[in-house]
Amino acid sequence: MSLEDAYLYEHNEVNNPMFAYLIPFSPDGAGNHYCFDVRKTNNESCTIIFWQYDYHYTEEDAPEITHPSFTDWFKQVIIDWTLGYIDYDGSLKL
């Protein structure tokens, strides 16, 4: 699914639509997503939030910022978490 398709689906076709300023980019397989928050930038990247699909957020009770930038998210989620299970040579860690 493209970012555009994910955005349209998560904003128009679900029971608990996301705020318009959130762009979902990484689903967790259970309906939740990491999202770019396009309102909040640090001059390099949007902040990253985690949207829980079954929680009814409000502007006062907004989704949690998990990472200050996409680079920080990528380093933790893609690199560090992967290296927790797989070694640099591609073998599984025991």
PyMOL Python script that loads the backbone (N, CA, C, O; Angstrom):
from pymol import cmd

cmd.read_pdbstr("""\
ATOM      1  N   MET A   1       0.852  -1.169   0.000  1.00  0.00           N
ATOM      2  CA  MET A   1       0.000   0.000   0.000  1.00  0.00           C
ATOM      3  C   MET A   1       0.902   1.238   0.000  1.00  0.00           C
ATOM      4  O   MET A   1       1.854   1.310   0.777  1.00  0.00           O
ATOM      5  N   SER A   2       0.616   2.184  -0.844  1.00  0.00           N
ATOM      6  CA  SER A   2       1.397   3.421  -0.899  1.00  0.00           C
ATOM      7  C   SER A   2       1.071   4.310   0.305  1.00  0.00           C
ATOM      8  O   SER A   2       0.084   4.079   1.004  1.00  0.00           O
ATOM      9  N   LEU A   3       1.898   5.316   0.539  1.00  0.00           N
ATOM     10  CA  LEU A   3       1.609   6.264   1.619  1.00  0.00           C
ATOM     11  C   LEU A   3       0.272   6.951   1.379  1.00  0.00           C
ATOM     12  O   LEU A   3      -0.496   7.184   2.312  1.00  0.00           O
ATOM     13  N   GLU A   4       0.004   7.272   0.120  1.00  0.00           N
ATOM     14  CA  GLU A   4      -1.273   7.923  -0.199  1.00  0.00           C
ATOM     15  C   GLU A   4      -2.451   7.003   0.105  1.00  0.00           C
ATOM     16  O   GLU A   4      -3.437   7.431   0.705  1.00  0.00           O
ATOM     17  N   ASP A   5      -2.351   5.743  -0.305  1.00  0.00           N
ATOM     18  CA  ASP A   5      -3.428   4.781  -0.034  1.00  0.00           C
ATOM     19  C   ASP A   5      -3.612   4.565   1.468  1.00  0.00           C
ATOM     20  O   ASP A   5      -4.740   4.513   1.960  1.00  0.00           O
ATOM     21  N   ALA A   6      -2.506   4.439   2.188  1.00  0.00           N
ATOM     22  CA  ALA A   6      -2.585   4.259   3.645  1.00  0.00           C
ATOM     23  C   ALA A   6      -3.221   5.480   4.297  1.00  0.00           C
ATOM     24  O   ALA A   6      -4.057   5.349   5.191  1.00  0.00           O
ATOM     25  N   TYR A   7      -2.822   6.663   3.848  1.00  0.00           N
ATOM     26  CA  TYR A   7      -3.390   7.901   4.400  1.00  0.00           C
ATOM     27  C   TYR A   7      -4.903   7.938   4.166  1.00  0.00           C
ATOM     28  O   TYR A   7      -5.674   8.181   5.095  1.00  0.00           O
ATOM     29  N   LEU A   8      -5.317   7.697   2.936  1.00  0.00           N
ATOM     30  CA  LEU A   8      -6.753   7.747   2.613  1.00  0.00           C
ATOM     31  C   LEU A   8      -7.533   6.710   3.416  1.00  0.00           C
ATOM     32  O   LEU A   8      -8.608   7.010   3.936  1.00  0.00           O
ATOM     33  N   TYR A   9      -7.002   5.499   3.521  1.00  0.00           N
ATOM     34  CA  TYR A   9      -7.690   4.449   4.266  1.00  0.00           C
ATOM     35  C   TYR A   9      -7.805   4.807   5.746  1.00  0.00           C
ATOM     36  O   TYR A   9      -8.892   4.727   6.319  1.00  0.00           O
ATOM     37  N   GLU A  10      -6.694   5.199   6.369  1.00  0.00           N
ATOM     38  CA  GLU A  10      -6.679   5.471   7.813  1.00  0.00           C
ATOM     39  C   GLU A  10      -7.418   6.755   8.195  1.00  0.00           C
ATOM     40  O   GLU A  10      -7.697   6.984   9.372  1.00  0.00           O
ATOM     41  N   HIS A  11      -7.733   7.585   7.213  1.00  0.00           N
ATOM     42  CA  HIS A  11      -8.455   8.828   7.491  1.00  0.00           C
ATOM     43  C   HIS A  11      -9.920   8.777   7.068  1.00  0.00           C
ATOM     44  O   HIS A  11     -10.728   9.579   7.537  1.00  0.00           O
ATOM     45  N   ASN A  12     -10.266   7.847   6.189  1.00  0.00           N
ATOM     46  CA  ASN A  12     -11.621   7.848   5.632  1.00  0.00           C
ATOM     47  C   ASN A  12     -12.388   6.540   5.781  1.00  0.00           C
ATOM     48  O   ASN A  12     -13.614   6.543   5.670  1.00  0.00           O
ATOM     49  N   GLU A  13     -11.707   5.418   6.030  1.00  0.00           N
ATOM     50  CA  GLU A  13     -12.395   4.132   5.970  1.00  0.00           C
ATOM     51  C   GLU A  13     -12.323   3.313   7.255  1.00  0.00           C
ATOM     52  O   GLU A  13     -12.670   2.131   7.248  1.00  0.00           O
ATOM     53  N   VAL A  14     -11.890   3.905   8.337  1.00  0.00           N
ATOM     54  CA  VAL A  14     -11.787   3.169   9.597  1.00  0.00           C
ATOM     55  C   VAL A  14     -12.755   3.760  10.612  1.00  0.00           C
ATOM     56  O   VAL A  14     -13.238   4.880  10.443  1.00  0.00           O
ATOM     57  N   ASN A  15     -13.033   3.003  11.665  1.00  0.00           N
ATOM     58  CA  ASN A  15     -13.958   3.476  12.705  1.00  0.00           C
ATOM     59  C   ASN A  15     -13.386   4.615  13.536  1.00  0.00           C
ATOM     60  O   ASN A  15     -14.135   5.448  14.047  1.00  0.00           O
ATOM     61  N   ASN A  16     -12.066   4.657  13.675  1.00  0.00           N
ATOM     62  CA  ASN A  16     -11.395   5.674  14.481  1.00  0.00           C
ATOM     63  C   ASN A  16     -10.360   6.379  13.596  1.00  0.00           C
ATOM     64  O   ASN A  16      -9.173   6.063  13.669  1.00  0.00           O
ATOM     65  N   PRO A  17     -10.799   7.333  12.760  1.00  0.00           N
ATOM     66  CA  PRO A  17      -9.871   7.946  11.812  1.00  0.00           C
ATOM     67  C   PRO A  17      -8.774   8.761  12.494  1.00  0.00           C
ATOM     68  O   PRO A  17      -8.964   9.335  13.566  1.00  0.00           O
ATOM     69  N   MET A  18      -7.624   8.786  11.831  1.00  0.00           N
ATOM     70  CA  MET A  18      -6.483   9.563  12.325  1.00  0.00           C
ATOM     71  C   MET A  18      -6.724  11.050  12.125  1.00  0.00           C
ATOM     72  O   MET A  18      -7.541  11.462  11.302  1.00  0.00           O
ATOM     73  N   PHE A  19      -5.988  11.849  12.903  1.00  0.00           N
ATOM     74  CA  PHE A  19      -5.993  13.293  12.686  1.00  0.00           C
ATOM     75  C   PHE A  19      -5.409  13.574  11.300  1.00  0.00           C
ATOM     76  O   PHE A  19      -4.541  12.836  10.834  1.00  0.00           O
ATOM     77  N   ALA A  20      -5.869  14.612  10.654  1.00  0.00           N
ATOM     78  CA  ALA A  20      -5.462  14.929   9.280  1.00  0.00           C
ATOM     79  C   ALA A  20      -3.965  15.173   9.151  1.00  0.00           C
ATOM     80  O   ALA A  20      -3.402  14.954   8.078  1.00  0.00           O
ATOM     81  N   TYR A  21      -3.315  15.615  10.203  1.00  0.00           N
ATOM     82  CA  TYR A  21      -1.889  15.946  10.130  1.00  0.00           C
ATOM     83  C   TYR A  21      -0.969  14.737  10.322  1.00  0.00           C
ATOM     84  O   TYR A  21       0.252  14.891  10.329  1.00  0.00           O
ATOM     85  N   LEU A  22      -1.536  13.544  10.477  1.00  0.00           N
ATOM     86  CA  LEU A  22      -0.735  12.334  10.639  1.00  0.00           C
ATOM     87  C   LEU A  22      -0.670  11.561   9.333  1.00  0.00           C
ATOM     88  O   LEU A  22      -1.683  11.376   8.658  1.00  0.00           O
ATOM     89  N   ILE A  23       0.532  11.112   8.980  1.00  0.00           N
ATOM     90  CA  ILE A  23       0.730  10.302   7.776  1.00  0.00           C
ATOM     91  C   ILE A  23       1.272   8.949   8.216  1.00  0.00           C
ATOM     92  O   ILE A  23       2.425   8.851   8.636  1.00  0.00           O
ATOM     93  N   PRO A  24       0.446   7.896   8.124  1.00  0.00           N
ATOM     94  CA  PRO A  24       0.899   6.572   8.551  1.00  0.00           C
ATOM     95  C   PRO A  24       1.923   6.003   7.566  1.00  0.00           C
ATOM     96  O   PRO A  24       1.735   6.071   6.352  1.00  0.00           O
ATOM     97  N   PHE A  25       3.012   5.440   8.110  1.00  0.00           N
ATOM     98  CA  PHE A  25       4.026   4.864   7.214  1.00  0.00           C
ATOM     99  C   PHE A  25       4.473   3.468   7.615  1.00  0.00           C
ATOM    100  O   PHE A  25       5.079   2.768   6.803  1.00  0.00           O
ATOM    101  N   SER A  26       4.193   3.042   8.843  1.00  0.00           N
ATOM    102  CA  SER A  26       4.662   1.723   9.265  1.00  0.00           C
ATOM    103  C   SER A  26       3.625   1.049  10.157  1.00  0.00           C
ATOM    104  O   SER A  26       3.560   1.327  11.354  1.00  0.00           O
ATOM    105  N   PRO A  27       2.799   0.147   9.569  1.00  0.00           N
ATOM    106  CA  PRO A  27       1.822  -0.575  10.380  1.00  0.00           C
ATOM    107  C   PRO A  27       2.502  -1.675  11.186  1.00  0.00           C
ATOM    108  O   PRO A  27       3.543  -2.202  10.794  1.00  0.00           O
ATOM    109  N   ASP A  28       1.891  -2.009  12.321  1.00  0.00           N
ATOM    110  CA  ASP A  28       2.450  -3.084  13.149  1.00  0.00           C
ATOM    111  C   ASP A  28       1.740  -4.414  12.943  1.00  0.00           C
ATOM    112  O   ASP A  28       2.070  -5.396  13.608  1.00  0.00           O
ATOM    113  N   GLY A  29       0.783  -4.461  12.044  1.00  0.00           N
ATOM    114  CA  GLY A  29       0.066  -5.700  11.772  1.00  0.00           C
ATOM    115  C   GLY A  29      -1.166  -5.900  12.632  1.00  0.00           C
ATOM    116  O   GLY A  29      -1.923  -6.847  12.420  1.00  0.00           O
ATOM    117  N   ALA A  30      -1.374  -5.019  13.601  1.00  0.00           N
ATOM    118  CA  ALA A  30      -2.530  -5.129  14.490  1.00  0.00           C
ATOM    119  C   ALA A  30      -3.448  -3.907  14.395  1.00  0.00           C
ATOM    120  O   ALA A  30      -4.319  -3.711  15.243  1.00  0.00           O
ATOM    121  N   GLY A  31      -3.249  -3.092  13.362  1.00  0.00           N
ATOM    122  CA  GLY A  31      -4.083  -1.904  13.173  1.00  0.00           C
ATOM    123  C   GLY A  31      -3.452  -0.614  13.655  1.00  0.00           C
ATOM    124  O   GLY A  31      -3.986   0.466  13.405  1.00  0.00           O
ATOM    125  N   ASN A  32      -2.326  -0.709  14.341  1.00  0.00           N
ATOM    126  CA  ASN A  32      -1.619   0.473  14.843  1.00  0.00           C
ATOM    127  C   ASN A  32      -0.565   0.891  13.821  1.00  0.00           C
ATOM    128  O   ASN A  32      -0.147   0.088  12.987  1.00  0.00           O
ATOM    129  N   HIS A  33      -0.139   2.149  13.890  1.00  0.00           N
ATOM    130  CA  HIS A  33       0.851   2.656  12.938  1.00  0.00           C
ATOM    131  C   HIS A  33       1.819   3.634  13.583  1.00  0.00           C
ATOM    132  O   HIS A  33       1.458   4.383  14.491  1.00  0.00           O
ATOM    133  N   TYR A  34       3.044   3.614  13.102  1.00  0.00           N
ATOM    134  CA  TYR A  34       3.930   4.741  13.306  1.00  0.00           C
ATOM    135  C   TYR A  34       3.553   5.747  12.232  1.00  0.00           C
ATOM    136  O   TYR A  34       3.276   5.383  11.089  1.00  0.00           O
ATOM    137  N   CYS A  35       3.546   7.025  12.616  1.00  0.00           N
ATOM    138  CA  CYS A  35       3.107   8.075  11.702  1.00  0.00           C
ATOM    139  C   CYS A  35       4.038   9.284  11.757  1.00  0.00           C
ATOM    140  O   CYS A  35       4.635   9.583  12.791  1.00  0.00           O
ATOM    141  N   PHE A  36       4.146   9.968  10.626  1.00  0.00           N
ATOM    142  CA  PHE A  36       4.769  11.285  10.608  1.00  0.00           C
ATOM    143  C   PHE A  36       3.743  12.276  11.139  1.00  0.00           C
ATOM    144  O   PHE A  36       2.582  12.247  10.730  1.00  0.00           O
ATOM    145  N   ASP A  37       4.158  13.144  12.034  1.00  0.00           N
ATOM    146  CA  ASP A  37       3.305  14.247  12.495  1.00  0.00           C
ATOM    147  C   ASP A  37       3.793  15.485  11.761  1.00  0.00           C
ATOM    148  O   ASP A  37       4.811  16.071  12.131  1.00  0.00           O
ATOM    149  N   VAL A  38       3.066  15.886  10.715  1.00  0.00           N
ATOM    150  CA  VAL A  38       3.545  16.967   9.852  1.00  0.00           C
ATOM    151  C   VAL A  38       3.433  18.342  10.494  1.00  0.00           C
ATOM    152  O   VAL A  38       3.897  19.324   9.916  1.00  0.00           O
ATOM    153  N   ARG A  39       2.832  18.436  11.672  1.00  0.00           N
ATOM    154  CA  ARG A  39       2.784  19.718  12.378  1.00  0.00           C
ATOM    155  C   ARG A  39       4.083  20.002  13.105  1.00  0.00           C
ATOM    156  O   ARG A  39       4.440  21.159  13.326  1.00  0.00           O
ATOM    157  N   LYS A  40       4.786  18.950  13.475  1.00  0.00           N
ATOM    158  CA  LYS A  40       5.954  19.089  14.337  1.00  0.00           C
ATOM    159  C   LYS A  40       7.207  18.648  13.599  1.00  0.00           C
ATOM    160  O   LYS A  40       7.394  17.461  13.330  1.00  0.00           O
ATOM    161  N   THR A  41       8.056  19.601  13.275  1.00  0.00           N
ATOM    162  CA  THR A  41       9.319  19.267  12.634  1.00  0.00           C
ATOM    163  C   THR A  41      10.462  19.785  13.486  1.00  0.00           C
ATOM    164  O   THR A  41      10.298  20.696  14.297  1.00  0.00           O
ATOM    165  N   ASN A  42      11.607  19.190  13.284  1.00  0.00           N
ATOM    166  CA  ASN A  42      12.806  19.642  13.997  1.00  0.00           C
ATOM    167  C   ASN A  42      13.825  20.190  13.007  1.00  0.00           C
ATOM    168  O   ASN A  42      15.031  20.058  13.213  1.00  0.00           O
ATOM    169  N   ASN A  43      13.345  20.797  11.943  1.00  0.00           N
ATOM    170  CA  ASN A  43      14.138  21.374  10.856  1.00  0.00           C
ATOM    171  C   ASN A  43      14.777  20.341   9.950  1.00  0.00           C
ATOM    172  O   ASN A  43      15.438  20.714   8.980  1.00  0.00           O
ATOM    173  N   GLU A  44      14.610  19.071  10.224  1.00  0.00           N
ATOM    174  CA  GLU A  44      15.123  18.007   9.371  1.00  0.00           C
ATOM    175  C   GLU A  44      14.047  16.993   9.021  1.00  0.00           C
ATOM    176  O   GLU A  44      13.988  16.509   7.891  1.00  0.00           O
ATOM    177  N   SER A  45      13.203  16.674   9.979  1.00  0.00           N
ATOM    178  CA  SER A  45      12.224  15.607   9.808  1.00  0.00           C
ATOM    179  C   SER A  45      11.025  15.878  10.705  1.00  0.00           C
ATOM    180  O   SER A  45      11.117  16.609  11.691  1.00  0.00           O
ATOM    181  N   CYS A  46       9.921  15.284  10.349  1.00  0.00           N
ATOM    182  CA  CYS A  46       8.746  15.321  11.219  1.00  0.00           C
ATOM    183  C   CYS A  46       9.018  14.431  12.428  1.00  0.00           C
ATOM    184  O   CYS A  46       9.794  13.479  12.354  1.00  0.00           O
ATOM    185  N   THR A  47       8.371  14.756  13.530  1.00  0.00           N
ATOM    186  CA  THR A  47       8.431  13.835  14.657  1.00  0.00           C
ATOM    187  C   THR A  47       7.617  12.596  14.305  1.00  0.00           C
ATOM    188  O   THR A  47       6.760  12.633  13.422  1.00  0.00           O
ATOM    189  N   ILE A  48       7.891  11.509  15.000  1.00  0.00           N
ATOM    190  CA  ILE A  48       7.206  10.241  14.757  1.00  0.00           C
ATOM    191  C   ILE A  48       6.341   9.935  15.972  1.00  0.00           C
ATOM    192  O   ILE A  48       6.794  10.032  17.112  1.00  0.00           O
ATOM    193  N   ILE A  49       5.094   9.566  15.715  1.00  0.00           N
ATOM    194  CA  ILE A  49       4.180   9.179  16.791  1.00  0.00           C
ATOM    195  C   ILE A  49       3.715   7.748  16.553  1.00  0.00           C
ATOM    196  O   ILE A  49       3.841   7.212  15.452  1.00  0.00           O
ATOM    197  N   PHE A  50       3.179   7.147  17.600  1.00  0.00           N
ATOM    198  CA  PHE A  50       2.572   5.816  17.477  1.00  0.00           C
ATOM    199  C   PHE A  50       1.076   5.970  17.677  1.00  0.00           C
ATOM    200  O   PHE A  50       0.625   6.416  18.732  1.00  0.00           O
ATOM    201  N   TRP A  51       0.303   5.596  16.652  1.00  0.00           N
ATOM    202  CA  TRP A  51      -1.151   5.685  16.674  1.00  0.00           C
ATOM    203  C   TRP A  51      -1.720   4.316  17.007  1.00  0.00           C
ATOM    204  O   TRP A  51      -1.518   3.353  16.267  1.00  0.00           O
ATOM    205  N   GLN A  52      -2.428   4.236  18.115  1.00  0.00           N
ATOM    206  CA  GLN A  52      -3.110   2.996  18.499  1.00  0.00           C
ATOM    207  C   GLN A  52      -4.527   3.079  17.963  1.00  0.00           C
ATOM    208  O   GLN A  52      -5.275   3.987  18.327  1.00  0.00           O
ATOM    209  N   TYR A  53      -4.905   2.141  17.101  1.00  0.00           N
ATOM    210  CA  TYR A  53      -6.155   2.225  16.359  1.00  0.00           C
ATOM    211  C   TYR A  53      -7.403   2.239  17.240  1.00  0.00           C
ATOM    212  O   TYR A  53      -8.416   2.823  16.855  1.00  0.00           O
ATOM    213  N   ASP A  54      -7.350   1.614  18.401  1.00  0.00           N
ATOM    214  CA  ASP A  54      -8.559   1.479  19.219  1.00  0.00           C
ATOM    215  C   ASP A  54      -8.605   2.464  20.388  1.00  0.00           C
ATOM    216  O   ASP A  54      -9.427   2.314  21.293  1.00  0.00           O
ATOM    217  N   TYR A  55      -7.741   3.453  20.373  1.00  0.00           N
ATOM    218  CA  TYR A  55      -7.745   4.478  21.412  1.00  0.00           C
ATOM    219  C   TYR A  55      -8.293   5.763  20.808  1.00  0.00           C
ATOM    220  O   TYR A  55      -7.852   6.176  19.735  1.00  0.00           O
ATOM    221  N   HIS A  56      -9.226   6.386  21.465  1.00  0.00           N
ATOM    222  CA  HIS A  56      -9.840   7.606  20.929  1.00  0.00           C
ATOM    223  C   HIS A  56      -9.099   8.833  21.473  1.00  0.00           C
ATOM    224  O   HIS A  56      -9.401   9.352  22.547  1.00  0.00           O
ATOM    225  N   TYR A  57      -8.122   9.267  20.683  1.00  0.00           N
ATOM    226  CA  TYR A  57      -7.302  10.418  21.059  1.00  0.00           C
ATOM    227  C   TYR A  57      -8.111  11.707  20.937  1.00  0.00           C
ATOM    228  O   TYR A  57      -9.101  11.779  20.209  1.00  0.00           O
ATOM    229  N   THR A  58      -7.661  12.709  21.664  1.00  0.00           N
ATOM    230  CA  THR A  58      -8.188  14.065  21.532  1.00  0.00           C
ATOM    231  C   THR A  58      -6.984  14.985  21.348  1.00  0.00           C
ATOM    232  O   THR A  58      -5.842  14.547  21.487  1.00  0.00           O
ATOM    233  N   GLU A  59      -7.229  16.237  21.042  1.00  0.00           N
ATOM    234  CA  GLU A  59      -6.121  17.178  20.921  1.00  0.00           C
ATOM    235  C   GLU A  59      -5.399  17.334  22.260  1.00  0.00           C
ATOM    236  O   GLU A  59      -4.191  17.565  22.286  1.00  0.00           O
ATOM    237  N   GLU A  60      -6.125  17.210  23.361  1.00  0.00           N
ATOM    238  CA  GLU A  60      -5.516  17.307  24.683  1.00  0.00           C
ATOM    239  C   GLU A  60      -4.812  16.009  25.079  1.00  0.00           C
ATOM    240  O   GLU A  60      -3.860  16.037  25.858  1.00  0.00           O
ATOM    241  N   ASP A  61      -5.261  14.898  24.561  1.00  0.00           N
ATOM    242  CA  ASP A  61      -4.693  13.576  24.844  1.00  0.00           C
ATOM    243  C   ASP A  61      -4.222  12.986  23.509  1.00  0.00           C
ATOM    244  O   ASP A  61      -4.785  12.017  22.999  1.00  0.00           O
ATOM    245  N   ALA A  62      -3.183  13.600  22.970  1.00  0.00           N
ATOM    246  CA  ALA A  62      -2.692  13.246  21.630  1.00  0.00           C
ATOM    247  C   ALA A  62      -1.802  12.008  21.680  1.00  0.00           C
ATOM    248  O   ALA A  62      -1.331  11.617  22.748  1.00  0.00           O
ATOM    249  N   PRO A  63      -1.574  11.389  20.513  1.00  0.00           N
ATOM    250  CA  PRO A  63      -0.676  10.238  20.470  1.00  0.00           C
ATOM    251  C   PRO A  63       0.731  10.607  20.942  1.00  0.00           C
ATOM    252  O   PRO A  63       1.172  11.748  20.806  1.00  0.00           O
ATOM    253  N   GLU A  64       1.408   9.628  21.489  1.00  0.00           N
ATOM    254  CA  GLU A  64       2.750   9.818  22.035  1.00  0.00           C
ATOM    255  C   GLU A  64       3.786  10.013  20.929  1.00  0.00           C
ATOM    256  O   GLU A  64       3.771   9.303  19.923  1.00  0.00           O
ATOM    257  N   ILE A  65       4.671  10.965  21.120  1.00  0.00           N
ATOM    258  CA  ILE A  65       5.832  11.107  20.233  1.00  0.00           C
ATOM    259  C   ILE A  65       6.829  10.041  20.657  1.00  0.00           C
ATOM    260  O   ILE A  65       7.269  10.009  21.806  1.00  0.00           O
ATOM    261  N   THR A  66       7.181   9.169  19.721  1.00  0.00           N
ATOM    262  CA  THR A  66       8.107   8.082  20.048  1.00  0.00           C
ATOM    263  C   THR A  66       9.541   8.391  19.643  1.00  0.00           C
ATOM    264  O   THR A  66      10.487   7.898  20.258  1.00  0.00           O
ATOM    265  N   HIS A  67       9.699   9.211  18.603  1.00  0.00           N
ATOM    266  CA  HIS A  67      11.035   9.529  18.095  1.00  0.00           C
ATOM    267  C   HIS A  67      11.043  10.961  17.566  1.00  0.00           C
ATOM    268  O   HIS A  67      10.053  11.409  16.987  1.00  0.00           O
ATOM    269  N   PRO A  68      12.147  11.682  17.755  1.00  0.00           N
ATOM    270  CA  PRO A  68      12.212  13.060  17.276  1.00  0.00           C
ATOM    271  C   PRO A  68      12.367  13.179  15.763  1.00  0.00           C
ATOM    272  O   PRO A  68      12.132  14.246  15.196  1.00  0.00           O
ATOM    273  N   SER A  69      12.765  12.075  15.102  1.00  0.00           N
ATOM    274  CA  SER A  69      12.954  12.129  13.648  1.00  0.00           C
ATOM    275  C   SER A  69      12.817  10.731  13.054  1.00  0.00           C
ATOM    276  O   SER A  69      12.850   9.728  13.768  1.00  0.00           O
ATOM    277  N   PHE A  70      12.664  10.688  11.729  1.00  0.00           N
ATOM    278  CA  PHE A  70      12.605   9.404  11.032  1.00  0.00           C
ATOM    279  C   PHE A  70      13.932   8.656  11.181  1.00  0.00           C
ATOM    280  O   PHE A  70      13.937   7.432  11.317  1.00  0.00           O
ATOM    281  N   THR A  71      15.039   9.368  11.158  1.00  0.00           N
ATOM    282  CA  THR A  71      16.348   8.735  11.319  1.00  0.00           C
ATOM    283  C   THR A  71      16.446   8.012  12.650  1.00  0.00           C
ATOM    284  O   THR A  71      16.933   6.883  12.709  1.00  0.00           O
ATOM    285  N   ASP A  72      15.988   8.652  13.722  1.00  0.00           N
ATOM    286  CA  ASP A  72      16.008   8.003  15.039  1.00  0.00           C
ATOM    287  C   ASP A  72      15.098   6.782  15.066  1.00  0.00           C
ATOM    288  O   ASP A  72      15.462   5.749  15.627  1.00  0.00           O
ATOM    289  N   TRP A  73      13.915   6.894  14.463  1.00  0.00           N
ATOM    290  CA  TRP A  73      12.995   5.756  14.388  1.00  0.00           C
ATOM    291  C   TRP A  73      13.639   4.600  13.632  1.00  0.00           C
ATOM    292  O   TRP A  73      13.610   3.459  14.093  1.00  0.00           O
ATOM    293  N   PHE A  74      14.218   4.895  12.475  1.00  0.00           N
ATOM    294  CA  PHE A  74      14.835   3.868  11.637  1.00  0.00           C
ATOM    295  C   PHE A  74      15.968   3.162  12.383  1.00  0.00           C
ATOM    296  O   PHE A  74      16.079   1.936  12.342  1.00  0.00           O
ATOM    297  N   LYS A  75      16.803   3.941  13.059  1.00  0.00           N
ATOM    298  CA  LYS A  75      17.919   3.344  13.797  1.00  0.00           C
ATOM    299  C   LYS A  75      17.419   2.376  14.859  1.00  0.00           C
ATOM    300  O   LYS A  75      17.949   1.274  14.994  1.00  0.00           O
ATOM    301  N   GLN A  76      16.404   2.779  15.611  1.00  0.00           N
ATOM    302  CA  GLN A  76      15.921   1.891  16.668  1.00  0.00           C
ATOM    303  C   GLN A  76      15.117   0.724  16.116  1.00  0.00           C
ATOM    304  O   GLN A  76      15.440  -0.432  16.390  1.00  0.00           O
ATOM    305  N   VAL A  77      14.084   1.005  15.349  1.00  0.00           N
ATOM    306  CA  VAL A  77      13.134  -0.032  14.929  1.00  0.00           C
ATOM    307  C   VAL A  77      13.713  -0.956  13.868  1.00  0.00           C
ATOM    308  O   VAL A  77      13.574  -2.175  13.976  1.00  0.00           O
ATOM    309  N   ILE A  78      14.342  -0.418  12.872  1.00  0.00           N
ATOM    310  CA  ILE A  78      14.837  -1.255  11.776  1.00  0.00           C
ATOM    311  C   ILE A  78      16.209  -1.854  12.088  1.00  0.00           C
ATOM    312  O   ILE A  78      16.431  -3.044  11.867  1.00  0.00           O
ATOM    313  N   ILE A  79      17.111  -1.050  12.592  1.00  0.00           N
ATOM    314  CA  ILE A  79      18.471  -1.553  12.811  1.00  0.00           C
ATOM    315  C   ILE A  79      18.614  -2.231  14.174  1.00  0.00           C
ATOM    316  O   ILE A  79      18.936  -3.417  14.237  1.00  0.00           O
ATOM    317  N   ASP A  80      18.381  -1.505  15.258  1.00  0.00           N
ATOM    318  CA  ASP A  80      18.623  -2.068  16.591  1.00  0.00           C
ATOM    319  C   ASP A  80      17.729  -3.271  16.892  1.00  0.00           C
ATOM    320  O   ASP A  80      18.214  -4.284  17.395  1.00  0.00           O
ATOM    321  N   TRP A  81      16.443  -3.177  16.596  1.00  0.00           N
ATOM    322  CA  TRP A  81      15.554  -4.301  16.879  1.00  0.00           C
ATOM    323  C   TRP A  81      15.925  -5.509  16.031  1.00  0.00           C
ATOM    324  O   TRP A  81      15.879  -6.640  16.516  1.00  0.00           O
ATOM    325  N   THR A  82      16.290  -5.287  14.776  1.00  0.00           N
ATOM    326  CA  THR A  82      16.695  -6.397  13.911  1.00  0.00           C
ATOM    327  C   THR A  82      17.956  -7.051  14.438  1.00  0.00           C
ATOM    328  O   THR A  82      18.057  -8.277  14.475  1.00  0.00           O
ATOM    329  N   LEU A  83      18.932  -6.224  14.852  1.00  0.00           N
ATOM    330  CA  LEU A  83      20.184  -6.783  15.360  1.00  0.00           C
ATOM    331  C   LEU A  83      19.998  -7.494  16.691  1.00  0.00           C
ATOM    332  O   LEU A  83      20.904  -8.193  17.148  1.00  0.00           O
ATOM    333  N   GLY A  84      18.860  -7.332  17.311  1.00  0.00           N
ATOM    334  CA  GLY A  84      18.569  -8.099  18.522  1.00  0.00           C
ATOM    335  C   GLY A  84      18.304  -9.562  18.217  1.00  0.00           C
ATOM    336  O   GLY A  84      18.429 -10.417  19.094  1.00  0.00           O
ATOM    337  N   TYR A  85      17.936  -9.850  16.966  1.00  0.00           N
ATOM    338  CA  TYR A  85      17.588 -11.226  16.571  1.00  0.00           C
ATOM    339  C   TYR A  85      18.507 -11.797  15.503  1.00  0.00           C
ATOM    340  O   TYR A  85      18.704 -13.009  15.420  1.00  0.00           O
ATOM    341  N   ILE A  86      19.067 -10.908  14.684  1.00  0.00           N
ATOM    342  CA  ILE A  86      19.875 -11.353  13.544  1.00  0.00           C
ATOM    343  C   ILE A  86      21.244 -10.703  13.635  1.00  0.00           C
ATOM    344  O   ILE A  86      21.356  -9.503  13.886  1.00  0.00           O
ATOM    345  N   ASP A  87      22.294 -11.507  13.427  1.00  0.00           N
ATOM    346  CA  ASP A  87      23.650 -10.989  13.476  1.00  0.00           C
ATOM    347  C   ASP A  87      23.989 -10.299  12.156  1.00  0.00           C
ATOM    348  O   ASP A  87      23.253 -10.422  11.177  1.00  0.00           O
ATOM    349  N   TYR A  88      25.098  -9.579  12.136  1.00  0.00           N
ATOM    350  CA  TYR A  88      25.513  -8.845  10.936  1.00  0.00           C
ATOM    351  C   TYR A  88      25.704  -9.767   9.730  1.00  0.00           C
ATOM    352  O   TYR A  88      25.552  -9.321   8.593  1.00  0.00           O
ATOM    353  N   ASP A  89      26.030 -11.024   9.950  1.00  0.00           N
ATOM    354  CA  ASP A  89      26.239 -11.953   8.838  1.00  0.00           C
ATOM    355  C   ASP A  89      24.940 -12.602   8.365  1.00  0.00           C
ATOM    356  O   ASP A  89      24.968 -13.439   7.463  1.00  0.00           O
ATOM    357  N   GLY A  90      23.805 -12.232   8.955  1.00  0.00           N
ATOM    358  CA  GLY A  90      22.508 -12.754   8.549  1.00  0.00           C
ATOM    359  C   GLY A  90      22.055 -13.964   9.327  1.00  0.00           C
ATOM    360  O   GLY A  90      20.933 -14.432   9.130  1.00  0.00           O
ATOM    361  N   SER A  91      22.891 -14.489  10.209  1.00  0.00           N
ATOM    362  CA  SER A  91      22.501 -15.657  10.999  1.00  0.00           C
ATOM    363  C   SER A  91      21.659 -15.223  12.203  1.00  0.00           C
ATOM    364  O   SER A  91      21.816 -14.121  12.729  1.00  0.00           O
ATOM    365  N   LEU A  92      20.777 -16.107  12.617  1.00  0.00           N
ATOM    366  CA  LEU A  92      19.945 -15.840  13.792  1.00  0.00           C
ATOM    367  C   LEU A  92      20.783 -15.920  15.052  1.00  0.00           C
ATOM    368  O   LEU A  92      21.629 -16.803  15.193  1.00  0.00           O
ATOM    369  N   LYS A  93      20.543 -14.995  15.964  1.00  0.00           N
ATOM    370  CA  LYS A  93      21.223 -15.050  17.246  1.00  0.00           C
ATOM    371  C   LYS A  93      20.515 -16.073  18.125  1.00  0.00           C
ATOM    372  O   LYS A  93      19.287 -16.162  18.114  1.00  0.00           O
ATOM    373  N   LEU A  94      21.268 -16.822  18.864  1.00  0.00           N
ATOM    374  CA  LEU A  94      20.681 -17.830  19.737  1.00  0.00           C
ATOM    375  C   LEU A  94      20.452 -17.292  21.110  1.00  0.00           C
ATOM    376  O   LEU A  94      19.960 -18.011  21.981  1.00  0.00           O
TER     377      LEU A  94
END
""", "prot")
cmd.dss("prot")
cmd.show_as("cartoon", "prot")
cmd.util.cbc("prot")
cmd.orient("prot")
